[in-house]
Amino acid sequence: MKTQICIWLSPEDRATLEGWVADWNSPQKLVWRSRIVLLSAERAGKMAIVRAVGKCKRSVDRWQERYIAGGPAALKRDATRPGRKPPLAASVIERVVHMTLHEKPAAATHWSSRALGRAVGISYTSVQRIWAAHDLKPYLVKTFKLSNDKHFIEKVADIVGLYVDPPEKALVLSVDEKSQIQALDRTQPGLPMKKGRAGTMTHDYKRNGTTTLFAALDVATGKVIGRCMKRHRHQEWLKFLGSIDAETPPNLDLHLIADNYATHKHPRVKAWLKRHPRFHMHFTPTSGSWLNQVERFFGLITDQRIRRGVFRSVPELEAAIRQYLDHHNANPKPFVWTASAAAILEKVARGRQALESVH
């Protein structure tokens, strides 16, 4: 049990402490420290001092001892505290950056912050700060594909020209098929979303068949002509071309942007196009379907209607697709193409140069 500390104050010290307590400009910490010493000199008990100043017993003991050791001046100074951890040495930071860029961990394709922290001997939060400072993201990877089409430049210029400067008295249609859309039914019912919890659905499913969506996006208005068919052969493609012919004004030329799928270039398709001279085909470069605006529409219908849907049959899936098309066409909005052909070609050139410099 700690012995009660006895403090005797000289007249000068008492006057100094009482002056600090009475002065409204004194810092509050100096006031309550002075009161601890004054009450101790009056032989007040420790618990009485604790109640009077509103501090713990440890604080009372601490400032009694500091006054005895250093007098009134000791009450004005806080004890020195340990400083912040020293910053990482430049060599350590350089090593983290070098290992992130040029080395791989054993049995893994890339570093995690914890694995690299263990290898270097620092915390994973330090690794994260170094990565953030040097804009390194080893946990991310982006996919890409550069087209090897010999006529890439001409095709890009042709298609971008249709987007930004379409011909007069003509419609520009971005066409393609989204094949093998699965009618998936979940094996168990999911839970609805509520506050603090996301909606749920089972990871496994029951497959009830597939359908193929043929779509033609009017680049100018955003309206979509769509048909669901069981397969995606040239026969179905010809039927869809007939639907486009029937649903568009007969006095307008039709410029169709399509990919290089063999169905689009079948001899019977070519023969049909010769009999319908208002149809003009524009093919995207090989590995260049990203130039086709209808792919963006396919992304929308997948995210908004198909991916989370529950379909117990193919007709139910096709009905949902038709409903989405009707809703979309009730208030269509076109996609705005902003990239120029020159900007696209410049970016592709930079990509090729980067690949050649690495390999």
C-alpha positions in Angstrom: 0.0 0.0 0.0 1.4 3.4 -1.0 2.3 5.8 1.8 0.5 9.1 1.9 2.9 11.9 0.7 3.3 14.9 3.0 4.0 18.2 1.3 5.2 21.4 3.1 4.8 24.6 1.2 7.0 27.6 1.6 5.2 31.0 1.6 6.7 31.8 -1.8 5.5 28.5 -3.3 2.0 28.8 -1.8 1.7 32.3 -3.2 2.8 31.1 -6.6 0.3 28.2 -6.7 -2.6 30.2 -5.3 -1.8 32.9 -7.9 -2.0 30.3 -10.7 -5.3 29.0 -9.4 -6.8 32.4 -9.1 -5.6 33.6 -12.5 -8.3 33.1 -15.2 -5.7 33.1 -17.9 -3.9 30.1 -16.4 -4.1 26.8 -18.4 -6.6 24.4 -16.8 -4.0 21.7 -16.5 -1.8 24.0 -14.4 -4.8 25.0 -12.3 -5.7 21.4 -11.3 -2.0 20.4 -10.8 -1.6 23.4 -8.4 -4.8 22.5 -6.5 -3.4 18.9 -6.0 -0.3 20.4 -4.3 -2.3 22.9 -2.3 -4.8 20.3 -1.0 -1.9 17.9 -0.2 -0.2 20.7 1.9 -3.5 21.0 3.8 -3.3 17.3 4.6 -6.4 16.4 2.6 -6.8 12.7 2.0 -6.0 11.2 -1.4 -9.7 10.4 -2.2 -10.7 13.9 -1.2 -8.2 15.3 -3.6 -9.4 13.0 -6.4 -13.0 14.1 -5.8 -12.0 17.8 -5.6 -9.9 17.9 -8.9 -11.7 15.2 -10.8 -8.6 13.2 -11.6 -7.5 9.6 -10.8 -5.3 8.6 -7.9 -2.4 7.9 -10.3 -2.5 11.6 -11.5 -2.5 12.8 -7.9 0.5 10.7 -7.0 2.3 11.7 -10.2 2.0 15.5 -9.6 2.8 15.2 -5.9 6.0 13.5 -6.8 6.9 16.0 -9.5 6.4 18.9 -7.2 8.6 17.4 -4.6 11.3 16.7 -7.2 11.1 20.0 -9.1 9.0 22.6 -7.2 6.4 24.8 -8.8 8.3 24.9 -12.1 7.8 21.1 -12.5 4.0 21.6 -12.6 4.3 23.6 -15.8 6.1 21.0 -17.8 4.8 17.7 -19.2 7.1 14.7 -19.2 8.8 13.9 -22.4 7.0 11.2 -24.4 8.3 8.8 -27.0 8.3 10.2 -30.5 6.7 8.7 -33.6 8.3 5.7 -35.1 11.2 6.6 -37.3 10.3 6.7 -41.0 11.3 3.8 -43.2 14.7 4.1 -44.7 14.9 4.9 -48.4 16.7 1.6 -49.0 13.7 -0.3 -47.6 11.2 1.7 -49.7 13.4 1.0 -52.8 13.5 -2.7 -52.0 9.7 -2.9 -51.7 9.2 -1.1 -55.0 11.8 -3.3 -56.7 10.4 -6.6 -55.4 6.9 -5.5 -56.4 7.9 -4.7 -60.0 10.6 -7.3 -60.7 10.1 -10.3 -58.3 7.4 -12.8 -57.5 6.7 -14.7 -54.3 7.2 -18.5 -54.2 4.2 -20.4 -55.5 2.2 -17.2 -56.3 1.8 -14.9 -59.3 1.9 -11.6 -57.4 2.6 -10.1 -54.0 0.1 -9.4 -51.3 0.8 -6.7 -48.8 1.2 -9.2 -46.0 3.4 -11.5 -47.9 5.7 -8.7 -49.1 5.7 -7.2 -45.6 6.9 -10.5 -44.1 9.6 -10.9 -46.8 11.0 -7.4 -46.2 10.4 -7.3 -42.4 7.9 -4.4 -42.2 4.2 -4.2 -41.5 1.7 -4.7 -44.3 0.3 -1.2 -43.7 3.8 0.2 -44.5 3.7 -1.9 -47.8 0.3 -0.4 -48.6 1.5 3.1 -48.0 4.5 2.5 -50.3 2.3 1.1 -53.0 -0.1 4.0 -52.7 2.8 6.6 -52.9 4.2 4.9 -56.0 0.8 4.1 -57.6 1.5 0.4 -57.6 -1.5 -2.1 -57.6 -0.1 -5.6 -57.9 -3.6 -7.0 -56.9 -5.2 -5.6 -60.1 -4.7 -6.7 -63.7 -6.4 -5.3 -66.8 -7.2 -7.4 -69.9 -6.4 -6.2 -73.4 -6.2 -7.3 -77.0 -4.5 -5.5 -79.9 -6.0 -6.3 -83.2 -3.8 -7.9 -85.9 -6.2 -7.0 -88.7 -4.2 -5.8 -91.8 -6.9 -3.2 -92.5 -7.3 -2.1 -88.9 -6.7 1.6 -89.6 -9.2 1.7 -92.5 -11.9 -0.1 -90.6 -11.5 2.1 -87.5 -11.7 5.2 -89.6 -14.8 3.9 -91.4 -16.8 2.9 -88.3 -15.9 6.0 -86.2 -16.8 8.1 -89.2 -20.3 6.5 -89.2 -20.7 7.3 -85.5 -19.5 10.9 -85.6 -20.6 11.9 -89.1 -23.3 9.6 -90.4 -24.4 9.8 -94.0 -27.5 11.6 -95.0 -30.8 9.8 -95.8 -29.5 6.7 -94.1 -29.7 4.8 -90.8 -26.6 3.5 -89.0 -27.3 0.3 -87.2 -25.0 -1.5 -84.8 -25.9 -5.1 -85.1 -24.8 -8.3 -83.4 -26.1 -11.4 -81.6 -25.8 -12.2 -77.9 -25.7 -16.0 -78.1 -26.2 -18.7 -75.5 -28.2 -16.6 -73.0 -29.0 -19.2 -70.3 -32.4 -19.5 -68.6 -31.2 -20.1 -65.1 -33.3 -21.0 -62.1 -31.8 -20.9 -58.7 -31.8 -24.1 -56.5 -33.1 -22.2 -53.5 -35.0 -19.0 -53.1 -32.8 -16.0 -52.1 -33.3 -13.4 -49.4 -34.4 -9.9 -50.2 -32.2 -6.9 -49.5 -32.7 -5.1 -46.2 -30.9 -2.5 -44.1 -27.4 -3.8 -43.3 -27.6 -6.8 -45.6 -27.4 -7.3 -49.3 -29.8 -9.5 -51.2 -28.8 -13.1 -51.6 -29.0 -15.8 -54.3 -27.5 -19.3 -54.5 -24.2 -19.7 -56.4 -25.5 -22.9 -58.1 -28.4 -23.0 -60.6 -30.6 -25.2 -62.7 -30.1 -24.7 -66.5 -33.4 -24.6 -68.4 -32.1 -24.0 -72.0 -30.7 -21.1 -73.9 -31.7 -18.5 -76.4 -29.9 -16.0 -78.7 -30.8 -12.3 -78.9 -30.3 -10.6 -82.3 -30.2 -6.9 -81.8 -29.8 -3.8 -84.1 -29.1 -0.5 -82.3 -30.0 2.7 -84.1 -27.0 4.8 -83.4 -28.8 8.1 -83.9 -31.8 7.4 -81.6 -30.8 4.5 -79.3 -33.8 2.4 -80.4 -33.2 -1.3 -80.6 -34.7 -3.9 -83.0 -34.5 -7.2 -81.2 -35.4 -10.8 -81.9 -34.9 -14.0 -79.8 -34.1 -17.2 -81.7 -33.0 -20.7 -80.7 -29.8 -20.7 -82.7 -27.4 -18.3 -84.4 -26.7 -19.7 -87.8 -26.8 -17.9 -91.1 -30.5 -18.9 -91.4 -31.4 -17.0 -88.3 -29.2 -14.1 -89.4 -31.1 -13.8 -92.7 -34.4 -13.8 -90.8 -33.1 -10.9 -88.6 -32.0 -9.0 -91.7 -35.5 -9.4 -93.0 -36.9 -8.0 -89.8 -34.6 -5.0 -90.0 -35.7 -4.5 -93.7 -39.4 -4.6 -92.6 -39.1 -2.3 -89.6 -37.1 0.5 -91.1 -38.3 3.2 -93.6 -37.8 1.8 -97.1 -36.5 5.0 -98.5 -33.4 5.1 -96.3 -30.1 3.3 -96.9 -29.0 1.0 -94.0 -25.4 1.0 -92.8 -24.9 -2.1 -90.6 -21.8 -2.4 -88.3 -21.1 -6.0 -87.5 -18.2 -8.2 -86.3 -16.4 -10.8 -88.4 -18.5 -13.8 -87.3 -18.7 -16.3 -90.2 -22.5 -16.2 -90.2 -22.4 -12.6 -91.3 -20.3 -13.5 -94.4 -22.1 -16.7 -95.5 -22.5 -17.0 -99.2 -26.3 -17.0 -98.9 -26.1 -13.8 -96.8 -23.9 -12.2 -99.5 -26.4 -13.2 -102.1 -29.3 -11.7 -100.0 -27.4 -8.4 -99.6 -26.9 -8.2 -103.4 -30.7 -8.4 -103.7 -31.1 -5.7 -101.2 -28.8 -2.9 -102.3 -29.8 -0.5 -99.6 -27.9 -2.6 -97.0 -24.3 -1.7 -96.6 -22.1 -3.8 -94.3 -19.2 -2.4 -92.3 -17.2 -5.0 -90.4 -15.2 -4.3 -87.3 -11.5 -5.2 -87.2 -10.5 -8.6 -86.0 -10.6 -8.6 -82.2 -12.2 -5.2 -82.4 -15.8 -5.8 -81.3 -15.4 -3.0 -78.8 -16.0 -0.7 -81.7 -19.6 -2.0 -82.0 -21.9 0.1 -79.9 -24.5 -2.7 -79.5 -22.1 -4.5 -77.2 -22.7 -1.7 -74.7 -26.4 -2.4 -75.0 -25.8 -6.1 -74.4 -23.9 -5.1 -71.2 -26.9 -3.1 -70.0 -29.4 -5.8 -70.5 -27.2 -8.4 -68.9 -26.6 -6.2 -65.8 -30.1 -4.9 -65.4 -32.3 -7.8 -66.4 -30.6 -11.1 -67.1 -27.8 -11.8 -64.6 -29.9 -11.6 -61.4 -33.0 -12.9 -63.1 -34.7 -16.3 -62.2 -36.1 -18.0 -65.3 -37.8 -21.4 -65.1 -38.0 -21.8 -68.9 -36.7 -20.3 -72.2 -40.1 -18.7 -73.0 -39.9 -16.9 -69.6 -36.4 -15.7 -70.4 -37.5 -14.5 -73.8 -40.5 -12.7 -72.4 -38.2 -10.8 -69.9 -36.0 -9.8 -72.8 -38.9 -8.5 -74.9 -40.2 -6.6 -71.9 -36.8 -5.0 -71.4 -36.7 -4.0 -75.1 -40.2 -2.5 -74.9 -39.2 -0.5 -71.9 -36.0 0.6 -73.5 -37.6 1.7 -76.7 -40.3 3.6 -74.9 -37.7 6.2 -74.0 -34.5 5.4 -75.9 -31.3 7.3 -75.4 -28.4 7.0 -77.8 -24.8 6.3 -76.7 -22.5 9.3 -77.5 -19.3 8.4 -79.2 -16.5 10.7 -78.2 -13.2 9.1 -79.3 -11.8 10.2 -82.6 -10.2 7.7 -85.0 -6.9 9.5 -84.5 -7.1 9.2 -80.7 -7.8 5.4 -81.0 -5.0 4.8 -83.4 -2.6 6.8 -81.3 -3.5 4.7 -78.2 -3.1 1.4 -80.1 0.3 2.6 -81.3 1.4 3.3 -77.7 0.2 -0.2 -76.7 2.2 -1.8 -79.5 5.3 0.2 -78.6 4.9 -0.8 -74.9 4.6 -4.5 -75.8 7.6 -4.3 -78.1 9.7 -2.7 -75.4 8.9 -5.4 -72.9 9.2 -8.4 -75.2 
